[in-house]
Amino acid sequence: QLQASGGGLVQAGGSLRLSCAASGLTFSTYGTGWFRQAPGKEREFVASITRSSSTYLADSVKGRFSISRDNAKNTVYLQMSSLGLEDTAVYYCAVRVAYDYKYWGQGTLVTVSS
C-alpha cells in the first residue's frame, strides 16, 4: 500500500516536497515513479528512481524537480521547486513490477496559485 502526502496550495515560484510511504513492500527492491494528472488532461510521467537509485525526470520538470529515496524510512520523495501554474495536478506515486507500474497510491493534490 502506498500513501502519498505533502500536497497543498503554494504560490507560483514556491516549493513543495511530496512523500510516498509504503507498507507491505520495500521501495529499495522496486523502481518507483511519480506521475501527475492535471484537470482535463491525461496522466503523465514526472520522475522515477530505480532500485540502484538512478533517476529520471520528465523534460518539463528537469532542473526544478528531483526524486530521492530514504531506505531507512522506506519513503520516496519528490522535491519540487520553481513551481508554475502548469504544475497544478494530482500527483501519484507508483511502484514498478517488471515493466509495469502495478501499485499506485491515492494521489495528493498540488495547487499552484498566481
Backbone torsions as a table, in degrees:
resi	resn	phi	psi	omega
1	GLN	NA	134.8	-178.8
2	LEU	-113.7	139.2	-179.4
3	GLN	-127.4	110.3	177.2
4	ALA	-92.3	142.6	179.3
5	SER	-152.1	171.6	175.6
6	GLY	104.6	-4.8	178.2
7	GLY	-71.1	170.5	179.3
8	GLY	164.9	-167.6	179.7
9	LEU	-96.7	128.2	-179.5
10	VAL	-140.4	148.0	177.8
11	GLN	-77.4	152.4	176.7
12	ALA	-55.2	136.6	-177.0
13	GLY	92.6	-10.0	-178.2
14	GLY	-84.2	-173.8	-176.4
15	SER	-132.6	153.9	173.1
16	LEU	-147.1	153.4	171.4
17	ARG	-122.7	121.6	176.4
18	LEU	-93.6	146.7	178.1
19	SER	-122.7	146.6	174.2
20	CYS	-130.6	111.7	-179.9
21	ALA	-103.6	147.0	-176.9
22	ALA	-121.2	145.2	169.9
23	SER	-128.9	136.5	179.7
24	GLY	87.9	-3.8	174.7
25	LEU	-150.0	159.7	-178.2
26	THR	-112.2	118.7	-174.6
27	PHE	-58.2	-33.7	-174.0
28	SER	-67.8	-11.7	178.3
29	THR	-99.7	3.1	-179.7
30	TYR	-135.2	158.4	165.1
31	GLY	-79.8	145.4	-178.4
32	THR	-130.6	141.4	-179.1
33	GLY	-131.7	158.6	170.3
34	TRP	-114.4	136.7	176.9
35	PHE	-130.0	165.0	175.8
36	ARG	-144.8	154.8	177.2
37	GLN	-136.1	114.6	177.8
38	ALA	-85.8	157.9	-180.0
39	PRO	-55.3	127.4	177.1
40	GLY	76.9	6.0	-178.6
41	LYS	-122.0	163.3	177.0
42	GLU	-78.4	157.7	176.7
43	ARG	-65.8	139.2	-178.7
44	GLU	-132.0	152.6	177.4
45	PHE	-70.7	139.9	177.5
46	VAL	-115.5	-52.8	-175.0
47	ALA	-161.3	157.5	175.2
48	SER	-148.6	158.7	176.5
49	ILE	-136.7	132.6	-177.3
50	THR	-87.6	176.1	177.5
51	ARG	-60.1	-33.8	-179.8
52	SER	-88.8	8.9	175.4
53	SER	74.1	17.6	168.6
54	SER	-71.5	141.8	-176.9
55	THR	-120.0	152.0	179.7
56	TYR	-137.8	140.2	-178.8
57	LEU	-130.3	143.6	172.4
58	ALA	-64.5	149.0	-178.8
59	ASP	-57.1	-34.1	-175.7
60	SER	-68.1	-16.4	-177.3
61	VAL	-119.6	-2.3	179.5
62	LYS	-59.3	136.1	-179.1
63	GLY	86.2	-10.3	-179.7
64	ARG	-120.8	-34.7	-177.9
65	PHE	-111.8	155.9	171.1
66	SER	-145.6	152.7	179.4
67	ILE	-120.2	141.8	179.7
68	SER	-149.7	168.7	-178.4
69	ARG	-137.8	136.6	173.5
70	ASP	-110.1	103.7	-175.6
71	ASN	-65.9	-34.3	-179.5
72	ALA	-64.7	-34.6	-179.6
73	LYS	-96.4	-3.9	-177.6
74	ASN	50.8	50.6	-176.0
75	THR	-136.6	140.4	174.6
76	VAL	-112.0	138.8	-176.0
77	TYR	-117.0	151.2	169.3
78	LEU	-125.5	107.0	177.8
79	GLN	-89.3	122.8	-176.9
80	MET	-120.0	131.2	177.5
81	SER	-135.9	169.9	-177.6
82	SER	48.9	45.8	-176.0
83	LEU	-66.0	140.3	177.1
84	GLY	-120.4	169.3	-178.9
85	LEU	-56.4	-31.5	-177.4
86	GLU	-70.7	-9.8	178.7
87	ASP	-88.5	-4.5	176.9
88	THR	-63.2	123.5	-175.9
89	ALA	-177.6	168.7	165.8
90	VAL	-89.2	128.2	-177.8
91	TYR	-104.5	133.1	-178.4
92	TYR	-121.6	142.0	168.7
93	CYS	-103.6	152.9	-177.1
94	ALA	-151.0	152.0	180.0
95	VAL	-111.1	134.2	-178.8
96	ARG	-94.3	130.4	174.2
97	VAL	-119.4	119.0	-172.1
98	ALA	60.5	-116.6	-175.6
99	TYR	-108.8	6.0	-178.1
100	ASP	-121.2	147.0	170.0
101	TYR	-81.8	106.6	-168.5
102	LYS	-97.3	-35.8	-176.1
103	TYR	-112.8	131.1	-174.7
104	TRP	-125.4	143.8	172.4
105	GLY	-82.6	179.3	-173.0
106	GLN	-85.9	-10.9	178.9
107	GLY	93.3	148.1	175.6
108	THR	-135.0	134.9	-172.6
109	LEU	-86.5	129.3	173.0
110	VAL	-114.6	123.4	178.5
111	THR	-120.5	121.3	178.8
112	VAL	-105.1	124.8	-178.9
113	SER	-107.4	155.0	-179.0
114	SER	-87.8	NA	NA
